[in-house]
Amino acid sequence: MCGIAGIIDLAGRRRVPEGNIQRMARALLHRGPDEEGFLIQPGLALASRRLSIVGLADGQQPVTNEDRNIFVVFNGELFDYIERRAELKQHGHRFVTHCDTEIIPHLWEEQREKMWEGLRGQFAIALWDEQRRQLHLGRDRFGIAPLFWTRQGDWLLFASEIKGLLASRMVPARPDRRGIDHVFTFSAVPGPRTCFEGVQLLPPGHFLSITPGTENGAGANIKERAYWKMNFPDEGSEERGDDRKRLVDDFENLMLQAVDERLRADVPVGAYLSGGVDSSMIVALACHLKGPAINTYTVRVHEPQLDELDAATLSARHIGAKPPIVQDFRDADALATYPNLIAAAEAPVIDTSCAALLQLAGRVHACGQKVVLTGEGADEWLVGYPWYKAAKVIGILDLIPGLGLSNVARSAYLRFNKVPHFPSSWRKEVENSVGGPNAWIDAYGLLAISKLRFYSEPMWEIIGQTNPWTELNFPLERGRRWHPLHRGVWIAARVLLAGHLLQAKGDRVAMHSSVEVRYPFLDEEVFDFLAKLHPRWLLRGFRDKHLLRLLAERWVPKSVARRHKVIFRAPLDSFYMDPEPPIVAQLLSEESLRKTGYFNLAAVNRWRNEFRELRAGSLPRLSVEMGLMAVVATQLWHHLFMGGGLADLPEWSAIPAAVETPASANKKIY
């Protein structure tokens, strides 16, 4: 993985100030500490910070073709590059490096925009076509590698992180309150809207084509297009998979291939191991392919009901892997780590377990490793979350059509527990925007209640009657024909996966420590195989991830293969200690809340004290705790990126410490 950035003049060929692009690259130093490279031409500047993993000696960027009229900066990995390279050689293309990046300009020569459809891997790419004078930006299908962009007058800027944009000094840091509203809706930032006004996240499976204006007055042309869209068979047309053994065999072969390709690297590859079925399967397959010497890493949370070390150790012993390297994570670590977490994520983060993974990535880096495998994607593709089962139960109430008994039950529960709730028309509007009932509406509704508790009047005036669910752009015409579980998979991929697990819990916390994370379950062929199956292979009765568990019984202990879903989370206790931690008190002070203007002072002060009166572990208390966590995280994000002044913490700086690094000797400039 790398950090990439660029600036293009949309009005012509004005010179890009070199200091601006250099600052952008420096702000991404953590993403690529090994090398840096630049392309600087009239009207254009591209930058790369490289974390060298493939082609260590000769993979410096930008990379170009034989004619030196196509230039590429690239963040990610193309896992089938060996095969594609051989194909291109047969077509007469010449290669001068051993890295995967070099196939991109040659694929562009052959296929132009159709290139995007055939790329396999995790990537964010910037490609400059000198002959056509066009800049093309593209992301992988599932959103593993981030890419942000913004238009500022006649300049367009892009970067792997928003920090790179801000470091240019051409992009002002201003809050987008509708982006913050997405955090309170989804506990994620699915994009394209972000929490920064005017900054967009290029959606997964999309590419952007930018043609600058000309000196004779022709205007710039910016087009965004989807090269891939998630799709499922119409309900009733799914593959039933009547031969169970053959189905499991086919799935096994695809998973072996996906893991094998993601073990391709010129540096050692490790793996995260939680003891759940997803990560245990990845480690088992990796050890089968490469032997037991693979390092595994796990987090030990110092609360028995949250700790997964015993399960991880059991899996490692059964597989024959080395015992996992353990990163301790105590209550106080969450609070101490949170400023770094928010700075890495560039958005408010409610999920405290992200802080644990930030520390775990640091441990991987300290052990001298650059790459780890992980199990994200299995729960999304194979409906592994408990709310699918809850939706199945509550759906029984709607077997009698027209009465809406499930909504009656929800409203009665909330009223009985004195919890504020949206009118029934709100739920109907949300359902209409995502093609019908969906398990994720209840899952996210628990957090959305916090808007009713904590938003200030000015905040309500700005977001008005907007519905963040409509900004997901669910494909209504196709989606209404899908099975409800497949509609849930679409939401899981669009929101939780792309907006949280691959960002605040994936790329951002890992690359903060210069660690690349690879995801075998997000292999394109694995998804295509699972997407066409009948939902009974996803949820059989109340057994989730049914097909994966059948496969896992061949590879891991039965207790792990059959283990119910345990959502990895870290304790909130350090934020709610009595007395209140000074940083929390400062962020939630009357002065700080007035400065940001997002939240109702009286409501925040009330629930800071009264939430303890609610029964521990109850949904009403969890809703309040999550809401308060979101308030604290938003205040902290504002402090770090919007000029400070809320707490005794340094604000984020675009310029890292001016220290001499090995990268200063590894520079490539065109």
C-alpha positions as CSV (number, residue, x, y, z in Angstrom):
1,M,0.0,0.0,0.0
2,C,1.0,3.6,-0.4
3,G,-0.2,7.1,-0.1
4,I,-1.0,9.0,-3.3
5,A,-1.9,12.6,-4.0
6,G,-2.2,15.1,-6.8
7,I,-3.2,18.5,-8.1
8,I,-4.5,19.3,-11.6
9,D,-5.3,22.7,-13.1
10,L,-8.8,22.5,-14.6
11,A,-8.3,25.8,-16.4
12,G,-5.2,25.0,-18.4
13,R,-1.5,24.6,-17.7
14,R,-0.7,26.8,-14.8
15,R,2.3,25.8,-12.8
16,V,1.4,23.8,-9.6
17,P,3.4,25.1,-6.7
18,E,5.9,22.3,-5.9
19,G,5.7,23.2,-2.2
20,N,2.0,22.3,-2.2
21,I,2.4,18.8,-3.6
22,Q,5.4,18.1,-1.4
23,R,3.4,19.0,1.7
24,M,0.6,16.7,0.6
25,A,3.2,13.9,0.2
26,R,4.7,14.6,3.6
27,A,1.3,14.5,5.3
28,L,1.1,10.9,4.0
29,L,4.5,9.8,5.3
30,H,3.0,7.1,7.5
31,R,1.4,5.4,4.5
32,G,4.7,5.2,2.7
33,P,7.8,5.6,4.8
34,D,10.1,3.8,2.3
35,E,10.1,6.0,-0.8
36,E,8.6,9.0,-2.4
37,G,8.1,10.0,-6.0
38,F,6.7,12.9,-8.0
39,L,5.5,13.8,-11.5
40,I,5.5,17.5,-12.1
41,Q,4.3,19.0,-15.4
42,P,2.6,22.2,-16.4
43,G,-0.9,22.1,-14.9
44,L,-0.3,18.8,-13.1
45,A,1.5,17.3,-10.1
46,L,1.3,13.7,-8.8
47,A,2.9,12.3,-5.7
48,S,3.4,8.9,-4.1
49,R,4.7,7.7,-0.7
50,R,5.5,4.0,-1.0
51,L,5.4,1.2,1.5
52,S,7.5,-1.3,-0.5
53,I,6.0,-4.8,-0.5
54,V,6.3,-6.1,-4.1
55,G,9.3,-5.3,-6.2
56,L,11.3,-3.9,-3.4
57,A,14.3,-2.8,-5.4
58,D,12.7,-1.3,-8.5
59,G,9.1,-0.4,-7.7
60,Q,9.5,3.3,-7.3
61,Q,6.6,5.5,-8.5
62,P,5.4,7.1,-10.6
63,V,5.6,4.2,-13.1
64,T,5.3,4.8,-16.8
65,N,5.1,2.9,-20.1
66,E,7.7,2.5,-22.8
67,D,6.7,5.8,-24.6
68,R,6.6,7.7,-21.3
69,N,3.2,9.2,-22.1
70,I,1.2,7.3,-19.4
71,F,2.1,7.8,-15.7
72,V,0.6,6.0,-12.7
73,V,0.7,6.5,-9.0
74,F,-0.9,3.5,-7.2
75,N,-2.0,2.6,-3.7
76,G,-2.7,-1.1,-3.2
77,E,-2.1,-4.5,-4.6
78,L,-3.1,-6.3,-7.8
79,F,-3.1,-9.9,-6.8
80,D,-3.1,-11.5,-10.3
81,Y,-0.3,-9.3,-11.6
82,I,1.9,-12.3,-12.4
83,E,-0.6,-13.7,-14.8
84,R,-1.6,-10.3,-16.3
85,R,2.1,-9.5,-16.8
86,A,2.6,-12.7,-18.7
87,E,-0.4,-11.9,-20.9
88,L,0.9,-8.4,-21.7
89,K,4.3,-9.7,-22.6
90,Q,2.7,-11.9,-25.2
91,H,1.2,-8.8,-26.6
92,G,4.6,-7.2,-27.0
93,H,4.8,-5.0,-23.9
94,R,8.2,-4.5,-22.2
95,F,8.6,-4.4,-18.5
96,V,11.5,-2.9,-16.6
97,T,10.4,-3.6,-12.9
98,H,9.2,-6.5,-10.9
99,C,6.3,-4.7,-9.2
100,D,2.5,-5.0,-9.9
101,T,2.1,-1.3,-10.5
102,E,3.8,-1.5,-13.9
103,I,1.0,-3.6,-15.5
104,I,-1.4,-0.6,-15.1
105,P,0.0,1.7,-17.8
106,H,0.2,-1.2,-20.2
107,L,-3.3,-2.4,-19.5
108,W,-4.4,1.2,-20.2
109,E,-2.7,1.2,-23.6
110,E,-4.7,-2.0,-24.4
111,Q,-8.1,-1.3,-22.9
112,R,-8.4,2.4,-21.8
113,E,-11.5,2.8,-19.6
114,K,-12.4,-0.9,-19.8
115,M,-9.2,-1.6,-17.8
116,W,-11.1,-0.9,-14.6
117,E,-13.5,-3.8,-15.1
118,G,-10.7,-6.4,-15.2
119,L,-8.6,-5.2,-12.2
120,R,-8.5,-7.7,-9.3
121,G,-7.3,-6.5,-5.9
122,Q,-7.4,-3.6,-3.6
123,F,-6.4,-0.3,-5.1
124,A,-6.7,3.4,-5.6
125,I,-5.1,4.5,-8.8
126,A,-4.3,7.9,-10.4
127,L,-3.3,7.6,-14.1
128,W,-2.3,10.5,-16.3
129,D,-2.7,10.0,-20.1
130,E,-0.4,12.6,-21.6
131,Q,-1.7,12.2,-25.2
132,R,-5.4,12.6,-24.3
133,R,-4.5,15.1,-21.5
134,Q,-6.8,13.3,-19.0
135,L,-6.4,12.3,-15.4
136,H,-8.2,9.2,-14.3
137,L,-8.9,8.2,-10.7
138,G,-10.4,4.8,-9.7
139,R,-11.0,2.6,-6.6
140,D,-11.5,-1.1,-6.1
141,R,-14.9,-2.7,-6.0
142,F,-15.4,-2.9,-2.3
143,G,-13.6,0.3,-1.1
144,I,-10.5,-1.2,0.6
145,A,-8.2,1.6,-0.6
146,P,-9.4,5.1,0.2
147,L,-9.4,8.0,-2.3
148,F,-10.7,11.5,-1.5
149,W,-11.0,14.4,-3.9
150,T,-12.2,18.0,-3.9
151,R,-12.6,20.9,-6.4
152,Q,-11.4,24.2,-5.2
153,G,-12.1,26.8,-7.9
154,D,-10.1,25.8,-11.0
155,W,-8.1,23.3,-9.1
156,L,-8.9,19.6,-8.4
157,L,-7.0,17.8,-5.7
158,F,-7.0,14.2,-4.6
159,A,-5.3,12.2,-1.9
160,S,-5.4,8.9,-0.1
161,E,-6.4,10.7,3.1
162,I,-8.0,14.0,3.8
163,K,-4.9,15.1,5.6
164,G,-3.1,15.2,2.3
165,L,-5.8,17.6,0.9
166,L,-5.6,19.9,4.0
167,A,-1.8,19.9,3.9
168,S,-1.9,21.5,0.4
169,R,-3.1,24.8,2.0
170,M,-5.5,25.0,-0.9
171,V,-8.4,23.2,1.0
172,P,-10.0,24.9,4.0
173,A,-11.1,22.7,6.9
174,R,-14.8,23.2,7.4
175,P,-17.3,20.8,9.0
176,D,-20.0,19.3,6.9
177,R,-22.9,18.8,9.4
178,R,-24.7,16.4,7.1
179,G,-21.6,14.3,7.1
180,I,-21.6,14.3,10.9
181,D,-25.3,13.3,10.6
182,H,-24.2,10.2,8.7
183,V,-22.0,9.2,11.7
184,F,-25.1,9.5,13.9
185,T,-27.1,7.5,11.4
186,F,-24.7,4.7,10.5
187,S,-21.8,4.8,12.9
188,A,-19.8,5.1,9.7
189,V,-19.0,7.5,6.8
190,P,-20.0,5.5,3.7
191,G,-19.4,8.4,1.3
192,P,-19.4,10.1,-1.0
193,R,-20.2,12.7,1.6
194,T,-17.5,13.2,4.3
195,C,-17.4,15.2,7.5
196,F,-15.4,17.9,5.7
197,E,-17.3,20.4,3.5
198,G,-16.5,20.1,-0.1
199,V,-14.4,16.9,0.2
200,Q,-15.8,13.7,-1.4
201,L,-14.9,10.0,-1.1
202,L,-14.8,8.4,-4.5
203,P,-17.3,5.5,-4.2
204,P,-16.1,1.9,-4.5
205,G,-16.3,0.5,-8.0
206,H,-16.2,4.0,-9.5
207,F,-13.7,5.9,-11.6
208,L,-13.4,9.6,-12.2
209,S,-12.2,11.1,-15.6
210,I,-10.9,14.6,-15.5
211,T,-10.2,16.5,-18.7
212,P,-8.8,20.0,-18.1
213,G,-10.0,23.0,-20.0
214,T,-8.0,24.4,-22.9
215,E,-6.4,27.7,-23.6
216,N,-9.0,28.4,-26.3
217,G,-11.7,28.5,-23.6
218,A,-13.1,25.0,-23.6
219,G,-14.3,24.1,-20.1
220,A,-13.1,21.3,-17.9
221,N,-15.0,18.0,-17.9
222,I,-15.3,15.8,-14.8
223,K,-17.2,12.6,-15.2
224,E,-17.8,9.9,-12.5
225,R,-18.8,6.5,-13.7
226,A,-19.4,3.1,-12.1
227,Y,-17.4,0.2,-13.7
228,W,-18.9,-2.4,-11.3
229,K,-22.2,-2.6,-9.4
230,M,-23.1,-5.1,-6.7
231,N,-25.8,-7.4,-7.9
232,F,-27.8,-10.5,-6.9
233,P,-30.2,-12.9,-8.6
234,D,-33.9,-12.2,-8.5
235,E,-35.6,-13.8,-5.5
236,G,-36.4,-17.4,-6.5
237,S,-33.7,-17.5,-9.2
238,E,-30.7,-18.1,-6.9
239,E,-28.6,-21.3,-7.2
240,R,-29.9,-23.8,-4.7
241,G,-26.7,-25.8,-4.4
242,D,-28.3,-29.2,-4.0
243,D,-25.0,-31.0,-3.9
244,R,-23.7,-29.9,-0.5
245,K,-20.2,-31.6,-0.8
246,R,-19.6,-30.1,-4.2
247,L,-20.6,-26.6,-3.0
248,V,-18.3,-26.8,0.0
249,D,-15.5,-28.1,-2.2
250,D,-16.0,-25.2,-4.7
251,F,-16.0,-22.7,-1.9
252,E,-12.8,-24.2,-0.4
253,N,-11.0,-24.0,-3.7
254,L,-11.9,-20.3,-4.1
255,M,-10.8,-19.5,-0.6
256,L,-7.5,-21.3,-1.0
257,Q,-6.9,-19.3,-4.2
258,A,-7.8,-16.0,-2.5
259,V,-5.5,-16.6,0.4
260,D,-2.7,-17.9,-1.8
261,E,-2.8,-14.7,-4.0
262,R,-2.8,-12.5,-0.9
263,L,0.3,-14.2,0.4
264,R,2.2,-12.9,-2.6
265,A,4.7,-10.5,-1.3
266,D,8.4,-9.9,-1.2
267,V,8.1,-9.4,2.6
268,P,6.7,-11.8,5.3
269,V,2.9,-11.8,5.6
270,G,1.2,-12.2,9.0
271,A,-2.4,-12.5,10.1
272,Y,-4.9,-11.3,12.7
273,L,-6.4,-14.1,14.8
274,S,-9.4,-13.4,17.1
275,G,-10.5,-17.0,17.6
276,G,-13.7,-16.6,15.6
277,V,-14.4,-18.7,12.6
278,D,-13.5,-16.0,10.0
279,S,-10.0,-15.2,11.1
280,S,-9.3,-18.9,12.1
281,M,-10.2,-20.0,8.6
282,I,-7.8,-17.5,7.0
283,V,-5.0,-18.5,9.3
284,A,-5.7,-22.2,8.7
285,L,-5.6,-21.8,4.9
286,A,-2.5,-19.6,5.1
287,C,-0.6,-22.1,7.2
288,H,-1.6,-24.9,4.9
289,L,-0.2,-23.0,1.9
290,K,2.9,-21.5,3.5
291,G,3.6,-23.6,6.6
292,P,3.2,-22.8,10.3
293,A,5.8,-20.0,10.5
294,I,3.2,-17.2,9.9
295,N,3.0,-14.7,12.7
296,T,-0.5,-14.2,14.2
297,Y,-1.6,-11.3,16.3
298,T,-4.5,-10.9,18.7
299,V,-5.8,-8.4,21.2
300,R,-6.3,-9.3,24.9
301,V,-9.1,-7.1,26.4
302,H,-9.0,-7.0,30.2
303,E,-12.7,-7.8,30.6
304,P,-13.5,-11.6,30.6
305,Q,-16.7,-11.2,28.6
306,L,-14.9,-9.3,25.8
307,D,-11.6,-11.2,25.8
308,E,-10.9,-13.6,22.9
309,L,-7.4,-14.7,23.7
310,D,-8.4,-18.2,24.8
311,A,-10.3,-18.9,21.6
312,A,-7.4,-17.5,19.5
313,T,-4.9,-19.7,21.3
314,L,-7.1,-22.8,20.8
315,S,-7.4,-22.1,17.1
316,A,-3.6,-21.6,16.7
317,R,-2.9,-24.8,18.6
318,H,-5.3,-26.8,16.4
319,I,-4.0,-25.3,13.2
320,G,-0.4,-25.8,14.2
321,A,0.4,-22.1,14.0
322,K,2.8,-20.3,16.3
323,P,1.1,-18.9,19.5
324,P,-0.4,-15.5,18.8
325,I,1.5,-12.4,19.6
326,V,-0.6,-10.6,22.1
327,Q,-1.4,-6.9,22.4
328,D,-2.9,-6.0,25.7
329,F,-5.7,-3.4,25.7
330,R,-6.9,-2.1,29.1
331,D,-9.8,0.2,29.9
332,A,-7.6,3.3,30.1
333,D,-6.0,2.5,26.7
334,A,-9.2,3.4,24.8
335,L,-9.2,6.9,26.2
336,A,-5.4,7.4,25.8
337,T,-5.5,6.2,22.2
338,Y,-8.6,8.0,21.0
339,P,-7.0,11.3,19.8
340,N,-4.6,9.2,17.6
341,L,-7.6,7.1,16.4
342,I,-9.7,10.2,15.4
343,A,-6.7,11.8,13.7
344,A,-6.1,8.5,11.7
345,A,-9.8,8.1,10.8
346,E,-10.5,11.8,10.0
347,A,-14.0,11.3,11.3
348,P,-15.8,10.8,14.6
349,V,-15.4,7.1,15.6
350,I,-18.0,5.5,18.0
351,D,-16.6,2.0,17.9
352,T,-14.0,1.8,20.7
353,S,-12.5,-1.4,19.4
354,C,-10.9,0.6,16.6
355,A,-8.5,1.9,19.2
356,A,-7.5,-1.6,20.1
357,L,-6.8,-2.4,16.4
358,L,-4.8,0.8,16.2
359,Q,-2.6,-0.5,18.9
360,L,-2.5,-4.0,17.3
361,A,-1.2,-2.5,14.0
362,G,1.5,-0.8,16.0
363,R,2.5,-4.1,17.5
364,V,2.7,-5.6,14.0
365,H,4.9,-2.7,12.9
366,A,7.1,-3.2,16.0
367,C,7.6,-6.8,15.0
368,G,9.0,-5.7,11.7
369,Q,6.0,-6.8,9.5
370,K,4.3,-4.8,6.8
371,V,1.4,-7.1,5.8
372,V,-1.4,-9.0,7.6
373,L,-4.4,-11.0,6.5
374,T,-7.7,-10.6,8.2
375,G,-11.3,-12.0,8.1
376,E,-13.4,-9.0,7.3
377,G,-16.0,-9.7,4.6
378,A,-17.3,-13.0,5.9
379,D,-20.0,-11.5,8.1
380,E,-21.0,-9.2,5.4
381,W,-21.3,-11.8,2.6
382,L,-22.7,-14.6,4.8
383,V,-25.0,-12.5,7.1
384,G,-23.2,-13.1,10.3
385,Y,-24.7,-10.4,12.4
386,P,-27.2,-11.1,15.1
387,W,-29.8,-8.5,13.9
388,Y,-30.5,-10.7,10.9
389,K,-31.9,-13.3,13.4
390,A,-33.7,-10.6,15.3
391,A,-35.3,-9.4,12.1
392,K,-36.4,-12.9,11.3
393,V,-38.1,-13.2,14.7
394,I,-39.8,-9.8,14.7
395,G,-40.9,-10.5,11.1
396,I,-43.2,-13.2,12.3
397,L,-45.4,-10.4,13.6
398,D,-46.0,-9.2,10.0
399,L,-47.2,-12.6,8.7
400,I,-50.7,-11.0,9.0
401,P,-50.4,-8.4,6.2
402,G,-51.6,-4.8,6.6
403,L,-51.5,-4.6,10.4
404,G,-47.8,-3.5,10.8
405,L,-47.5,-5.4,14.1
406,S,-43.7,-5.3,14.1
407,N,-43.8,-1.5,14.1
408,V,-46.4,-1.5,16.8
409,A,-44.1,-3.7,18.9
410,R,-41.1,-1.5,18.4
411,S,-43.0,1.7,19.3
412,A,-44.4,0.0,22.4
413,Y,-41.0,-1.1,23.6
414,L,-39.5,2.4,23.2
415,R,-42.4,4.1,24.9
416,F,-42.3,1.6,27.8
417,N,-38.6,2.4,28.3
418,K,-39.2,6.1,27.9
419,V,-36.9,6.2,24.9
420,P,-37.5,8.9,22.2
421,H,-38.3,7.5,18.8
422,F,-39.0,8.6,15.3
423,P,-42.6,8.6,13.9
424,S,-43.6,5.5,12.0
425,S,-43.5,7.5,8.8
426,W,-39.7,7.8,9.3
427,R,-39.3,4.0,9.2
428,K,-41.5,3.8,6.1
429,E,-39.5,6.4,4.3
430,V,-36.2,4.6,5.2
431,E,-37.7,1.2,4.0
432,N,-38.8,2.8,0.8
433,S,-35.3,4.1,0.1
434,V,-33.7,0.7,0.5
435,G,-36.2,-1.5,-1.3
436,G,-38.2,-2.8,1.7
437,P,-37.7,-4.0,5.2
438,N,-34.1,-4.4,6.2
439,A,-32.4,-5.8,9.3
440,W,-29.9,-2.9,9.3
441,I,-32.7,-0.3,10.0
442,D,-33.1,-1.6,13.5
443,A,-29.4,-2.1,14.0
444,Y,-28.6,1.5,13.2
445,G,-31.8,2.8,14.7
446,L,-30.4,2.3,18.2
447,L,-27.8,5.0,17.5
448,A,-30.1,7.2,15.4
449,I,-32.2,7.8,18.5
450,S,-29.2,9.9,19.8
451,K,-30.1,12.6,17.3
452,L,-33.4,13.1,19.1
453,R,-31.6,13.3,22.4
454,F,-28.6,15.4,21.6
455,Y,-28.8,17.5,18.5
456,S,-29.0,21.3,18.9
457,E,-31.7,23.4,17.2
458,P,-29.1,24.8,14.7
459,M,-28.1,21.3,13.8
460,W,-31.7,20.3,13.1
461,E,-32.1,23.5,11.0
462,I,-29.2,22.4,8.8
463,I,-30.0,18.8,8.3
464,G,-33.7,19.5,8.1
465,Q,-35.8,16.6,6.8
466,T,-32.9,15.0,4.9
467,N,-32.7,11.3,4.9
468,P,-29.1,10.0,4.9
469,W,-30.4,6.6,3.7
470,T,-31.3,8.1,0.3
471,E,-27.7,9.2,-0.2
472,L,-26.7,5.5,-0.3
473,N,-28.3,5.4,-3.8
474,F,-29.7,1.9,-3.3
475,P,-30.6,0.4,-6.7
476,L,-34.3,0.3,-6.2
477,E,-35.4,-1.2,-9.5
478,R,-33.1,-4.2,-9.1
479,G,-33.1,-4.3,-5.3
480,R,-36.8,-4.8,-5.0
481,R,-36.5,-8.1,-6.8
482,W,-33.8,-9.4,-4.5
483,H,-34.3,-11.6,-1.4
484,P,-34.4,-9.4,1.8
485,L,-31.2,-11.0,3.0
486,H,-29.4,-9.9,-0.2
487,R,-30.7,-6.4,0.4
488,G,-29.1,-6.7,3.8
489,V,-25.8,-7.8,2.2
490,W,-25.9,-4.7,-0.1
491,I,-26.4,-2.4,2.9
492,A,-23.7,-4.2,4.9
493,A,-21.2,-3.7,2.0
494,R,-22.2,-0.1,1.3
495,V,-22.3,1.1,4.8
496,L,-20.5,-1.1,7.4
497,L,-17.8,-2.5,5.2
498,A,-16.9,0.4,3.0
499,G,-17.7,3.1,5.6
500,H,-16.3,1.6,8.7
501,L,-14.6,-1.8,8.7
502,L,-12.3,-0.9,5.8
503,Q,-11.7,2.6,6.9
504,A,-11.7,3.5,10.7
505,K,-11.3,-0.2,11.5
506,G,-9.1,-1.2,8.6
507,D,-7.0,0.9,6.3
508,R,-6.8,4.0,8.5
509,V,-5.7,2.4,11.8
510,A,-3.3,0.0,10.0
511,M,-1.7,2.5,7.7
512,H,-1.2,4.8,10.7
513,S,1.5,2.3,11.6
514,S,2.6,1.6,8.0
515,V,0.8,-1.8,7.9
516,E,-1.2,-3.2,4.9
517,V,-4.2,-5.3,5.6
518,R,-5.4,-7.9,3.0
519,Y,-8.9,-9.4,2.9
520,P,-9.3,-12.9,1.3
521,F,-13.1,-12.9,1.8
522,L,-13.2,-9.7,-0.4
523,D,-11.8,-11.6,-3.3
524,E,-13.9,-10.8,-6.4
525,E,-14.5,-14.5,-7.3
526,V,-15.4,-15.3,-3.7
527,F,-18.0,-12.6,-3.7
528,D,-19.4,-13.6,-7.1
529,F,-19.7,-17.2,-5.9
530,L,-21.5,-16.4,-2.7
531,A,-23.8,-13.7,-4.2
532,K,-25.5,-16.2,-6.6
533,L,-26.4,-18.7,-3.9
534,H,-29.8,-19.2,-2.3
535,P,-30.0,-17.4,1.1
536,R,-30.4,-20.8,2.9
537,W,-26.6,-21.2,2.5
538,L,-26.2,-17.9,4.4
539,L,-28.8,-18.2,7.2
540,R,-30.1,-21.8,7.8
541,G,-32.8,-21.4,10.4
542,F,-30.9,-19.4,13.0
543,R,-27.4,-20.7,12.1
544,D,-25.6,-17.8,10.4
545,K,-22.7,-18.2,7.9
546,H,-23.9,-21.7,7.3
547,L,-21.7,-22.5,4.3
548,L,-18.6,-21.1,5.9
549,R,-19.2,-23.2,9.1
550,L,-19.5,-26.3,7.0
551,L,-16.2,-25.5,5.4
552,A,-14.6,-24.6,8.7
553,E,-15.4,-28.0,10.2
554,R,-12.7,-29.3,7.9
555,W,-10.0,-26.9,9.1
556,V,-10.6,-25.6,12.7
557,P,-11.9,-27.0,16.0
558,K,-15.6,-27.7,15.9
559,S,-16.1,-25.4,18.9
560,V,-14.6,-22.5,16.7
561,A,-16.5,-23.6,13.6
562,R,-19.8,-23.5,15.5
563,R,-19.0,-20.5,17.7
564,H,-21.7,-17.9,17.6
565,K,-20.8,-14.4,16.4
566,V,-18.9,-12.3,19.0
567,I,-18.7,-8.7,17.9
568,F,-15.2,-7.5,18.8
569,R,-15.6,-4.4,21.0
570,A,-13.7,-2.7,23.6
571,P,-15.0,-1.3,26.9
572,L,-16.4,2.2,27.2
573,D,-15.7,2.3,30.9
574,S,-12.7,4.7,30.7
575,F,-14.9,7.4,29.1
576,Y,-17.5,7.1,31.9
577,M,-15.4,6.9,35.0
578,D,-16.4,8.8,38.1
579,P,-14.9,11.3,38.4
580,E,-15.1,12.1,34.7
581,P,-11.7,12.1,32.9
582,P,-10.4,15.6,32.3
583,I,-10.4,15.3,28.5
584,V,-14.0,14.2,28.5
585,A,-15.0,17.0,30.8
586,Q,-13.2,19.6,28.6
587,L,-14.8,18.4,25.4
588,L,-18.2,18.4,27.0
589,S,-17.9,21.7,28.8
590,E,-20.5,24.4,28.2
591,E,-17.9,26.5,26.4
592,S,-16.8,23.7,24.1
593,L,-20.3,22.7,23.2
594,R,-21.2,26.3,22.4
595,K,-18.2,26.6,20.2
596,T,-19.1,23.7,18.0
597,G,-22.9,24.2,18.1
598,Y,-23.7,20.6,17.2
599,F,-25.4,19.5,20.5
600,N,-28.0,20.5,23.0
601,L,-26.1,21.6,26.2
602,A,-28.9,20.7,28.6
603,A,-29.4,17.2,27.1
604,V,-25.7,16.4,27.1
605,N,-25.3,17.5,30.7
606,R,-28.4,15.6,31.8
607,W,-27.4,12.3,30.3
608,R,-23.7,12.6,31.4
609,N,-25.1,12.1,34.9
610,E,-28.4,10.1,34.5
611,F,-27.3,7.3,32.1
612,R,-26.0,5.3,35.1
613,E,-29.5,5.1,36.5
614,L,-30.5,2.9,33.5
615,R,-30.0,-0.8,33.8
616,A,-26.5,-1.9,32.8
617,G,-26.6,-3.9,29.6
618,S,-30.1,-2.8,28.6
619,L,-30.8,-1.4,25.1
620,P,-31.9,2.0,26.4
621,R,-28.6,2.4,28.3
622,L,-26.6,1.2,25.4
623,S,-28.3,3.7,23.2
624,V,-27.4,6.5,25.6
625,E,-23.8,5.3,25.9
626,M,-23.4,5.1,22.2
627,G,-24.9,8.6,21.8
628,L,-22.6,10.1,24.4
629,M,-19.6,8.3,22.8
630,A,-20.6,9.9,19.4
631,V,-20.9,13.3,21.1
632,V,-17.4,13.0,22.6
633,A,-15.9,11.7,19.4
634,T,-17.4,14.5,17.3
635,Q,-16.1,17.1,19.7
636,L,-12.7,15.5,19.6
637,W,-12.7,15.4,15.8
638,H,-13.7,19.1,15.7
639,H,-10.9,20.0,18.1
640,L,-8.3,18.1,16.1
641,F,-9.2,19.3,12.6
642,M,-11.1,22.6,13.1
643,G,-8.6,24.7,14.9
644,G,-8.5,23.3,18.5
645,G,-9.6,25.2,21.5
646,L,-11.8,22.6,23.1
647,A,-9.3,20.6,25.2
648,D,-5.8,20.5,26.4
649,L,-4.6,18.5,23.4
650,P,-2.6,19.5,20.4
651,E,-4.6,19.9,17.2
652,W,-3.7,17.9,14.1
653,S,-0.8,19.4,12.2
654,A,-0.4,18.9,8.4
655,I,3.4,18.8,8.8
656,P,5.0,15.8,10.6
657,A,8.1,16.3,12.7
658,A,11.0,17.4,10.5
659,V,13.2,14.4,11.0
660,E,15.5,12.8,8.5
661,T,14.1,9.5,7.2
662,P,15.4,6.8,4.9
663,A,12.9,7.9,2.3
664,S,14.8,11.1,1.8
665,A,17.4,9.1,-0.1
666,N,14.7,7.2,-2.1
667,K,13.1,9.8,-4.3
668,K,12.0,9.6,-7.9
669,I,11.0,12.8,-9.8
670,Y,9.8,13.2,-13.4
